[in-house]
Amino acid sequence: MEYKNKLIEVLGNSNIGQVFYTFARYTDGRSGFLYISPNMSEYTDVSVDEMMADYKLAYRLVNPDQIQGMAEAQEESYTNLSLFYTELEITKDNGKKYWININAIPERLEDGTVIWHGIQSDITAVKKQAKQVVKMNADLELLNAVNDVILKCNDKLELFQEICKSMVETGRYRLAWIAKKPEELMANQTVLNLAECGAEEYIKSVVIDLDNPAQSKGPTARALFTQDIIITNNINKSEYFKPWLEKAKENNIAATAVFPFVVDDSVFALNVYSSHEDAFKEHEKTVLERVAKNLALAVGRIRSNREKSELNILLKDRVKELRTLSSIQEVFQTEYFIEDCLQRVCMLVPNGMQFPEWAKCEIKYNGEIYTSGNSKPTTSSFSNKVELANGLHVEIVVSYTEDSDNKLDLSFLPEEHDLILTILRGIKLFANELLLVENLKKTETNLKAVFENTDVGFVLLDLKGIIVSFNSQYLTITKRLIKVDFEKGMDLLSALTSERYQIFKDNFHEVLKTKSSRSYESLYVFDNQEEFIVLNIVPVIENDELVNICVTIKDITDIKRSEIESKRITNDLIIRNRDLEQFSFMVSHNLRAPVVNIIGLCSHLNDEMDDDEYKYIVESLSSSTERIVNVIDDLNTILMVKKDEHSMLETVDLEKGLNDLVAYFNRVEDHRKPIIEFDVSLVSVLHTSAPFIESILYNLIGNAIKYTKQNETPTIKVWTEIVDHTVHIHVRDHGIGIDIDRHGAKLFKLYTQLNTDVKGKGLGLYMVKTQVQLLGGKVFVKSELGKGSEFIVALPIREKNQD
């Protein structure tokens, strides 16, 4: 007993970020602390002496709703001598909040007195991380609901209404409505309300007249005018919200966000209102901006049955993966036994595969095999495994079985590999958490066992760096990463001979010098995997004298990997949506010119004409039709990028491609007779995407012709060169030029049209930049008003056999 008390006192005075205490409950009903760490005052705002005199002061800042539960847990521990465990929320006098958990081991003395030896840990960071996970799940739930609506709705107004309903019911916003900007030539310039859900009384009273100076400055009007996202996190402080302020307050509206989106020439806006101020932070803005972009894509998809079918396949794949992850996350949250969890996960994994009906899953753990069924022979499989905290391995094997018709390509996509690995990491986190809980339940009834089962490694050093004692977790971590067998009495500083441990030695001596704690993170590579640890070097002070140094070491690899994985998933979603946008733009933009040309030529077929004129029209029709076919073939090629990004690489003959484009523009621009000269002798062949290169040159040359000075012959020069191991393709004209200082920042933005005198939609340069970036390159422009422009496309040099 005396040894335990001494150990508790030493640890309590070491200020290692945890509170140690000894609490007694006597047979006559009295209770009180026998010992409390000095740092307990940080969580109570009262002194240790005051708490020793009145133990209830230790819980003065605890959430009152949790007091009864804590008392019941203590009573059960007292009666059964079971482990006392509880989690508590603390609100300090200055308003700052903390979360703590308490583990205490009871011990009944001969006179009937029960003594608890306890440890209190700050788990605020863990709670915050859990809150972030809940937020991410809520965002996924909203995105899933939105994607479900997009998939099932074939009518634009029905789509808008269901999106608003999802924002209110799933996103838990106060109000959602979709506005449309009236056509400029319409006499009535009142903003149209196409759909709404929530706070109907408010939205029915809202009138936004764009001809009204006060109303035209409101958030919705500004978003429709500028096509910028408008966030108002406190309507009380916005001078532009005054016309609707009182009605908004009556309907419990505190913040608004407006996300414009454009379909064809129409401008829409998704309006989302919240009951809470500061509701639309950067993360919410990103999620809702993605909803608006997906909404724009969905409306465009409804216009074309063929485009709708192709985009639905891509969206369903994304939703299928997200639904599978969401279902498996629910298993992790509801199961308490690893065996049941593994069986349920097995049944869910095939749902996330490309061909669920031919997929099967097996998970191997502790000599048992859990399977989803389907005993047919396999044609392809993917497997991986991880090691759990108990030393056992979990292996997952996902296979495709034989296709009876043998018509499907049952090979695994990269997205399927990523999904399986994400699921496996989730299993590891779930299993290790269960193992940790199980270990805590089996903890022996003494304080030493508590330390032995913590995930934090402890080592106590004297002032010369000699090891006094350590727990098993410290030994486990250091043996794996540092590969040194530690023992009591060893000179730790001398044992760490590598230069990488100099930072530890420097911090150790700094603690000796300053008597203040030091902390740092360190990275190790173990079995070709990065592992992260955090070390704390803490002075142990007794009677104002430095007596020992306590070192703690904690493995934070899973936290770091979770952060990396979250960023990877977010980037993957952004890239996929960009691919969908790119497809839509290429369909509408690259087909427009030949289709318009065909329509114009067809209108002359009934006119009287001689044989030469008739032959010219037929040849032009054939040329435009051939270009449409080529564009469709190119789009099919681009869609294959999703399956294998290297399939888009091929040998591109620049000279042949430019000859074809020159012939094409000479036919369709016969009235302007453009002069197009090119010299690609320095670089005539590229290993890249032929559709992208053709589209880039088509748009740049087409723009050069379009923006030629009035009554002048378009003159364009194209040439290639190699600069710093990069292929440069130059397209120069002598047209009207561009004011770079004024318009340079928005030149490549979507729907940007700098000269309204020239017919166009502002998609060409946006597509050029997007396609160049997909090829791993950059695009630059040099221009001067009245003197012309030069566009430079810089692409990486790829060999034919280069991945």
Disulfide bonds with the S-S distance in Angstrom:
none
